[in-house]
Amino acid sequence: MHNQKELTSDMAAKAKLITSELECRMVDVGVQLHGGAGYMDEYEICRLYANARVSRIYAGSSEIMKEIIARSVFEAA
Ligand SMILES: Cc1cc2nc3c(=O)[nH]c(=O)nc-3n(C[C@H](O)[C@H](O)[C@H](O)COP(=O)(O)OP(=O)(O)OC[C@H]3O[C@@H](n4cnc5c(N)ncnc54)[C@H](O)[C@@H]3O)c2cc1C
């Protein structure tokens, strides 16, 4: 959609919000599955957990994505 110039900012915000929140939930399940080992730096799942967490912050935090989405809802009304 971006290549075809059809991607709007609120659609991009929805995609960023859903995927980064889902990534965190999924990796959290992975850490839980590994038990205490999931909290240790030596294991890949620990790094995945830290990396997933920052997805909700950088490139526009989840709260800002919600603001963009909310603005589009009110503009459409
Ligand atoms: C690893 C990493 C790489 C980065 N790379 C880049 C890069 O390449 N280019 C670039 O430009 N930036 C980059 N950033 C910056 C990144 O985009 C910012 O960290 C992000 O936009 C959040 O801004 P902030 O850190 O100043 O947090 P703040 O804006 O201070 O936010 C702190 C908290 O307050 C919340 N908050 C802020 N405003 C509101 C509001 N109006 N309503 C509700 N909650 C709010 C936020 O959601 C967050 O939880 C990078 C950051 C990191 C961690």
Ligand as a Chemical Component Dictionary entry (heavy atoms), coordinates in Angstrom:
data_LIG
# 
_chem_comp.id                   LIG 
_chem_comp.type                 NON-POLYMER 
_chem_comp.pdbx_formal_charge   0 
_chem_comp.three_letter_code    LIG 
# 
loop_
_chem_comp_atom.comp_id 
_chem_comp_atom.atom_id 
_chem_comp_atom.alt_atom_id 
_chem_comp_atom.type_symbol 
_chem_comp_atom.charge 
_chem_comp_atom.model_Cartn_x 
_chem_comp_atom.model_Cartn_y 
_chem_comp_atom.model_Cartn_z 
_chem_comp_atom.pdbx_ordinal 
LIG C1  C1  C 0 16.753 1.920  20.201 1  
LIG C2  C2  C 0 16.146 3.211  19.752 2  
LIG C3  C3  C 0 16.357 3.643  18.446 3  
LIG C4  C4  C 0 15.823 4.843  18.010 4  
LIG N1  N1  N 0 16.058 5.234  16.732 5  
LIG C5  C5  C 0 15.594 6.395  16.302 6  
LIG C6  C6  C 0 15.858 6.849  14.972 7  
LIG O1  O1  O 0 16.531 6.169  14.187 8  
LIG N2  N2  N 0 15.344 8.035  14.574 9  
LIG C7  C7  C 0 14.616 8.820  15.409 10 
LIG O2  O2  O 0 14.179 9.891  15.002 11 
LIG N3  N3  N 0 14.337 8.421  16.674 12 
LIG C8  C8  C 0 14.816 7.234  17.144 13 
LIG N4  N4  N 0 14.532 6.819  18.419 14 
LIG C9  C9  C 0 13.745 7.709  19.290 15 
LIG C10 C10 C 0 12.337 7.154  19.449 16 
LIG O3  O3  O 0 11.563 7.384  18.299 17 
LIG C11 C11 C 0 11.736 7.810  20.720 18 
LIG O4  O4  O 0 12.337 7.149  21.828 19 
LIG C12 C12 C 0 10.225 7.670  20.762 20 
LIG O5  O5  O 0 9.609  8.485  19.790 21 
LIG C13 C13 C 0 9.681  8.063  22.147 22 
LIG O6  O6  O 0 10.146 9.328  22.492 23 
LIG P1  P1  P 0 10.898 9.548  23.885 24 
LIG O7  O7  O 0 11.918 8.460  24.093 25 
LIG O8  O8  O 0 11.351 10.968 23.901 26 
LIG O9  O9  O 0 9.803  9.320  24.977 27 
LIG P2  P2  P 0 8.746  10.398 25.499 28 
LIG O10 O10 O 0 8.137  11.118 24.334 29 
LIG O11 O11 O 0 9.386  11.190 26.587 30 
LIG O12 O12 O 0 7.651  9.429  26.081 31 
LIG C14 C14 C 0 7.792  8.811  27.362 32 
LIG C15 C15 C 0 6.496  8.074  27.650 33 
LIG O13 O13 O 0 5.411  9.004  27.689 34 
LIG C16 C16 C 0 4.411  8.595  26.763 35 
LIG N5  N5  N 0 3.769  9.752  26.132 36 
LIG C17 C17 C 0 4.396  10.775 25.510 37 
LIG N6  N6  N 0 3.495  11.629 24.988 38 
LIG C18 C18 C 0 2.277  11.138 25.298 39 
LIG C19 C19 C 0 0.944  11.566 25.051 40 
LIG N7  N7  N 0 0.674  12.683 24.374 41 
LIG N8  N8  N 0 -0.070 10.788 25.517 42 
LIG C20 C20 C 0 0.189  9.650  26.219 43 
LIG N9  N9  N 0 1.422  9.200  26.495 44 
LIG C21 C21 C 0 2.452  9.929  26.044 45 
LIG C22 C22 C 0 5.108  7.757  25.730 46 
LIG O14 O14 O 0 4.217  6.866  25.113 47 
LIG C23 C23 C 0 6.140  7.026  26.576 48 
LIG O15 O15 O 0 5.570  5.901  27.175 49 
LIG C24 C24 C 0 15.054 5.615  18.889 50 
LIG C25 C25 C 0 14.814 5.163  20.196 51 
LIG C26 C26 C 0 15.349 3.981  20.641 52 
LIG C27 C27 C 0 15.079 3.514  22.055 53 
# 
loop_
_chem_comp_bond.comp_id 
_chem_comp_bond.atom_id_1 
_chem_comp_bond.atom_id_2 
_chem_comp_bond.value_order 
_chem_comp_bond.pdbx_ordinal 
LIG C1  C2  SING 1  
LIG C2  C3  SING 2  
LIG C2  C26 DOUB 3  
LIG C3  C4  DOUB 4  
LIG C4  N1  SING 5  
LIG C4  C24 SING 6  
LIG N1  C5  DOUB 7  
LIG C5  C6  SING 8  
LIG C5  C8  SING 9  
LIG C6  O1  DOUB 10 
LIG C6  N2  SING 11 
LIG N2  C7  SING 12 
LIG C7  O2  DOUB 13 
LIG C7  N3  SING 14 
LIG N3  C8  DOUB 15 
LIG C8  N4  SING 16 
LIG N4  C9  SING 17 
LIG N4  C24 SING 18 
LIG C9  C10 SING 19 
LIG C10 O3  SING 20 
LIG C10 C11 SING 21 
LIG C11 O4  SING 22 
LIG C11 C12 SING 23 
LIG C12 O5  SING 24 
LIG C12 C13 SING 25 
LIG C13 O6  SING 26 
LIG O6  P1  SING 27 
LIG P1  O7  DOUB 28 
LIG P1  O8  SING 29 
LIG P1  O9  SING 30 
LIG O9  P2  SING 31 
LIG P2  O10 DOUB 32 
LIG P2  O11 SING 33 
LIG P2  O12 SING 34 
LIG O12 C14 SING 35 
LIG C14 C15 SING 36 
LIG C15 O13 SING 37 
LIG C15 C23 SING 38 
LIG O13 C16 SING 39 
LIG C16 N5  SING 40 
LIG C16 C22 SING 41 
LIG N5  C17 SING 42 
LIG N5  C21 SING 43 
LIG C17 N6  DOUB 44 
LIG N6  C18 SING 45 
LIG C18 C19 SING 46 
LIG C18 C21 DOUB 47 
LIG C19 N7  SING 48 
LIG C19 N8  DOUB 49 
LIG N8  C20 SING 50 
LIG C20 N9  DOUB 51 
LIG N9  C21 SING 52 
LIG C22 O14 SING 53 
LIG C22 C23 SING 54 
LIG C23 O15 SING 55 
LIG C24 C25 DOUB 56 
LIG C25 C26 SING 57 
LIG C26 C27 SING 58 
# 
